[in-house]
Amino acid sequence: MNHELRVKSKKTNSLFGQVYKLVQQIPSGKVTTYGEIALALGTRDARKVGWALHQNPDGNTTPCHRVVNRAGKLAPNFAFDGSQEQRRRLEAEGVTFIDDRHVDLKKHLHRFIK
């Protein structure tokens, strides 16, 4: 039983590392979605991407503020001081919004090229 838990944990950590590497590629002034990251990783599980970002150990190295949901909505539980901090960081990079909580994805969506 313990062996199974260790194997599962290693797979999760590997996925988290892959998520962080992709997020580090998002240029300043751009955002991507949990789903775009999942697609680039060959999975359809955007929730796992969200879990990885919520546990991001270093927001300076891995700019998780550049990840929004598929509608461009800010994360209500953004790991580093809530959605207002996420918005502040994005605005500082020149990202524009269509309303209080939604990024203009037509202007700012970053897609990963395979």
N, C-alpha and C positions, 0 to 999 in steps of 0.2 A: 504493500500500500504506500509506504513512504517513497519507494522508488518511482511510482507513478506520479506522485506529486512533484518530485524533483524534475522529471522529464517535462511535465506540463509547465512548470515554472520556467525551465530553460527555453521552451518554445515561446512562451509569452515574452520573456526578456528579449529574445531575438526579434520578435515582431516589434516590440517597443523600440528597439534600436533602429530597425528599418524605418519606422515612422519618423523618428527624430532626424534621421539622415535626409529623408525627403523634405521635411519641414524646413530644414536648414537651407534647402535649395530655393525656397520661395523668395523672390526678390522683394526688397523694400518697395512699398507702394502697391503691392499685389496681395491677394488672398487666395486661398483655395478652400475646398470643402472637405469634410470628413470622407465623403463618398469618393471624391477625386483621389485622395490618398489611398483609400481602400482599393480602388480600381487599379492604380499604379502598382500596388503590391500584389495584385492578382486575387483579391478577395472581394467579397461583397459586404463584409461585416464592418460597416462604418462605426458601429458602437465600440468595437475594439480599438479603433483609432482614437475615439474620444477618451476611452479609458487610459490609453497610453499618454495622451496629451495632458490629461488631468493629473497624472503622476510625473509629469516632466520635472526633473530635478533642477533644471537650470534654464530659466526663461531668457537669459542673455545669450546663451549659445543656441538654444532651440526656440525660435520665435513663434511659440504656439498662439500668440495673439493674431497671427495671420491666417488662422483656420476658423471658418464659420460654417454654419449648417447649409444645406442645399439651397435654401431660400436667401442666403446671405445674412441671416440673423446672427447677432452676437451670442456668445455662450453665456447663459444666465449664471452659470457657476464657474466663470473663468477662474483658473487656478491662482492667478496673481491679482487679487483684490477686486474681483467682480467685473461685470460687463462694462462699467464706466471706465475702468482702467484699460480694458481691451480697446474700447473706442478711442481713448486718449492716445494710446500707442499707435493705432492705425491712422488717426488724423495727423499725428506728428510725422508720419511717413507719406502724407498726401492722399490717403484713401478718402474717397467721398462717400456719402450716405444718401439713400433715397428717403429715409425717415430716421427717427431716433435710434432704431435698432437694426436697420438693414443696410449692409454695404451695397453699393452699386456694382453688382457682379458683371454687368455689361462692360464696364470700364476696367475693372480690377481683377477679374478671375484669372488665376494662373492654372494652366493645365500642364501635367507632366507628359513629356513626349516619350513614347516607348521606342 
